[in-house]
């Protein structure tokens, strides 16, 4: 990405309030720096890891955190989209138009934005805990069958 780019808002304060994983902030900044105008970026997790000197697992966790926060969405393998309020644009008019096109409840300045992120993290952690419980229950059943 080269040249001067514009963003419609200064959203860094809201992003800081999210208390993301430290690697998530680094990944977000790197994605913003390499994205096309409008926030689309073609990059794989291995490349992100190499650019930042992180493990692929750390990049995966960071991208998951950014997704839960609605800051970066995975469109498909190797294609990501930065939230329109954080993306760079070729003109101030393009930046404002992109934000106006967003549903108000998805905007970073929505009153419950930080709370929704926190709820999404809790829901994700609950899903992981439930998967672990199921896996543990299945192991116990297998052990029980083997012993019986």
C-alpha positions as CSV (number, residue, x, y, z in Angstrom):
1,X,0.0,0.0,0.0
2,X,1.5,3.3,-0.9
3,X,0.5,6.9,-0.8
4,X,-1.6,8.9,1.6
5,X,-4.8,7.2,2.8
6,X,-7.7,8.5,4.8
7,X,-9.8,7.1,7.5
8,X,-13.3,8.4,8.4
9,X,-12.7,8.4,12.1
10,X,-10.1,8.2,14.8
11,X,-11.1,4.9,16.3
12,X,-7.9,4.0,18.1
13,X,-9.4,5.0,21.5
14,X,-12.2,2.6,21.1
15,X,-9.9,-0.2,19.9
16,X,-7.7,0.4,22.9
17,X,-10.7,0.0,25.2
18,X,-11.2,-3.5,23.9
19,X,-8.2,-4.9,25.8
20,X,-7.3,-7.2,23.0
21,X,-4.4,-9.7,23.0
22,X,-1.1,-7.9,22.6
23,X,-0.5,-9.8,19.3
24,X,-3.9,-8.7,18.0
25,X,-2.9,-5.1,18.1
26,X,0.3,-5.9,16.2
27,X,-1.6,-8.0,13.6
28,X,-4.2,-5.2,13.1
29,X,-1.5,-2.6,12.5
30,X,0.4,-4.8,10.1
31,X,-2.9,-5.6,8.2
32,X,-3.8,-1.9,8.0
33,X,-0.3,-1.1,6.7
34,X,-0.6,-3.7,3.9
35,X,-4.2,-3.4,3.0
36,X,-5.8,-2.0,-0.2
37,X,-7.9,1.1,0.0
38,X,-11.1,0.0,1.6
39,X,-9.4,-2.5,3.9
40,X,-9.2,-5.6,1.8
41,X,-6.0,-7.6,2.2
42,X,-4.7,-10.8,0.7
43,X,-2.2,-12.4,3.1
44,X,-1.9,-15.7,4.8
45,X,-1.2,-16.4,8.4
46,X,2.3,-17.7,7.7
47,X,3.2,-14.4,6.1
48,X,1.7,-12.4,8.9
49,X,3.7,-14.6,11.4
50,X,6.9,-14.0,9.5
51,X,6.4,-10.2,9.2
52,X,5.8,-9.9,12.9
53,X,8.1,-12.6,14.2
54,X,5.2,-14.5,15.8
55,X,4.2,-18.1,15.9
56,X,1.3,-19.2,13.6
57,X,-0.6,-20.1,16.7
58,X,-0.2,-16.5,18.0
59,X,-1.4,-15.1,14.7
60,X,-4.4,-17.4,14.7
61,X,-5.3,-16.3,18.2
62,X,-4.8,-12.7,17.3
63,X,-7.0,-13.0,14.2
64,X,-9.7,-14.8,16.2
65,X,-9.6,-11.9,18.7
66,X,-9.9,-9.3,15.9
67,X,-12.8,-11.2,14.5
68,X,-14.6,-11.4,17.8
69,X,-14.1,-7.6,18.1
70,X,-15.4,-7.1,14.6
71,X,-12.2,-5.3,13.6
72,X,-11.0,-7.8,10.9
73,X,-13.2,-10.5,9.2
74,X,-11.9,-13.5,7.3
75,X,-13.6,-13.6,4.0
76,X,-11.9,-16.9,2.9
77,X,-8.5,-18.4,3.2
78,X,-5.9,-15.6,2.8
79,X,-8.5,-12.9,2.3
80,X,-9.4,-10.5,5.1
81,X,-11.4,-7.4,5.4
82,X,-10.7,-4.6,7.9
83,X,-13.6,-2.9,9.5
84,X,-14.6,0.1,7.3
85,X,-14.1,2.5,10.2
86,X,-10.4,1.4,10.5
87,X,-9.6,0.9,6.8
88,X,-7.7,3.5,4.7
89,X,-9.3,5.1,1.7
90,X,-8.1,7.1,-1.3
91,X,-10.2,10.1,-0.3
92,X,-12.0,11.5,2.7
93,X,-15.3,11.2,0.8
94,X,-14.7,7.4,0.2
95,X,-14.0,7.0,3.9
96,X,-17.2,8.8,5.0
97,X,-19.3,6.9,2.4
98,X,-18.0,3.5,3.7
99,X,-18.9,4.4,7.3
100,X,-22.3,5.7,6.2
101,X,-23.0,2.4,4.4
102,X,-22.4,0.4,7.6
103,X,-25.3,-0.6,9.9
104,X,-25.1,1.7,12.9
105,X,-25.0,-1.2,15.3
106,X,-21.7,-2.5,13.7
107,X,-19.9,0.8,14.0
108,X,-17.1,1.1,16.5
109,X,-18.8,4.1,18.1
110,X,-21.9,2.2,18.9
111,X,-22.6,2.6,22.7
112,X,-22.4,-1.1,23.4
113,X,-19.5,-1.9,21.1
114,X,-17.0,-2.8,23.9
115,X,-19.6,-4.7,25.8
116,X,-20.5,-6.8,22.8
117,X,-16.9,-7.7,22.3
118,X,-16.6,-8.8,25.9
119,X,-19.8,-10.9,25.5
120,X,-18.4,-12.5,22.3
121,X,-15.2,-13.5,24.1
122,X,-17.1,-15.1,27.0
123,X,-19.3,-17.0,24.5
124,X,-16.3,-18.2,22.6
125,X,-14.6,-19.3,25.9
126,X,-17.8,-21.1,26.9
127,X,-17.8,-22.9,23.5
128,X,-14.2,-24.0,24.1
129,X,-15.0,-25.2,27.6
130,X,-18.0,-27.2,26.3
131,X,-15.9,-28.9,23.6
132,X,-13.3,-29.8,26.3
133,X,-16.0,-31.2,28.5
134,X,-17.4,-33.3,25.6
135,X,-14.0,-34.6,24.7
136,X,-13.2,-35.4,28.4
137,X,-16.5,-37.2,28.7
138,X,-15.9,-39.3,25.6
139,X,-12.4,-40.2,26.9
140,X,-13.9,-41.3,30.2
141,X,-16.5,-43.4,28.4
142,X,-13.8,-45.1,26.2
143,X,-11.7,-45.8,29.3
144,X,-14.7,-47.2,31.1
145,X,-15.6,-49.5,28.1
146,X,-12.0,-50.7,27.9
147,X,-11.9,-51.5,31.6
148,X,-15.4,-53.2,31.7
